[in-house]
Amino acid sequence: MPVRVGRIPVAAGLVIAALLLPLDRAVAEPRPTIAQAKAKLDKLNNQAGKVVDRYNLANERWKKAKKHYDGLNEAYNQQRKTVDALRRDLVTLAVSTYQYGGSPFGEGFVANGDPQSLLRGMAASNQISSGHAEALRSFDAATRTLKLQHGKAKDALAGADQARDALVPEKEKAKRLVAEQTKLLRRLGTFRAGNPNSPGVVYTGAASGNARLALQFAYAQIGKPYQWGGEGPGSYDCSGLTQSSWARAGVGIPRTTYEQWSWGAGRRVPLDLNRLQPGDLLFSKGLGHMGMYVGNGKMVHAPRTGDIIKVVDLDDYWWGRLLGAIRP
């Protein structure tokens, strides 16, 4: 007798269907609270700050290597011009010597157009004037220098390429973190795009000398967006802002947070609001972030992705995250 399959009740069918659904569809993931989202954002900011600084450091190494190569390549090109000019002079000397003086060493010149074979042979048998001999020595020295410079230029270019390749993984990490930060900030409704053409704010504080010039520049950037790797003029990252600000004051400091902290090893000042001065550089623990003290318990900085250059209070949040200070 055939087995009769009865209808499954609707409610039971729904239960079975729910059980057959993938877990991530059957049970919705709870929406994070504002506090959880902000905690995750803090973690992302810290991670991104360190990755961005590694990217900046790799980028600086590439720029230095490229600059080194460009300088050597320019020297190579100049030396090549010198060698070409000496070669023309030697050809003239060789032709004159062969046509009018004759020489048993002229066959090499006639056969392959090489003036050196003629002049070297004549020099070896004392058949060449001191002027011709000096021209030959100059040619040989210039040729050796040319080969040396060319080799150095090739090595420098290889170093620049390696430095450039080292940027790729750091750049990709930074992009992923920035995308995650942006998504979370938009979800929280706190993303701020900034204005690359912001006129900034006029600095009216009590700083003087180079510190005043640095702060005037930093204040003029207020309202512009944070951008990892940014060095201006429309956007900056944290160390890009401090470097550019002090550059306006005529003080050269390194590009990255790590480099600036190392550079200032002999310029560090106590983390004491009574001893800090406007213009001092402030560094976070882990060296993932930095800013510039402006006085009255405040600092100006380029905070993070989705935010703008601004002045903030050094409240418990920031003060508890500071590692130290440097006075350029």
Secondary structure by P-SEA (a helix, b strand, c coil): cccccccccaaaaaaaaaaacccccccccccccaaaaaaaaaaaaaaaaaaaaaaaaaaaaaaaaaaaaaaaaaaaaaaaaaaaaaaaaaaaaaaaaaacccccccccccccccaaaaaaaaaaaccccaaaaaaaaaaaaaaaaaaaaaaaaaaaaaaaaaaaaaaaaaaaaaaaaaaaaaaaaaaacccccccccccbbbbbcccccaaaaaaaaaaaaccbbbbccccccccccaaaaaaaaaaaacccccccaaaaaaaacccccccccccccccbbbbccccccccccccccbbbbbccccccbbbbbbcaaaaaaccccccc
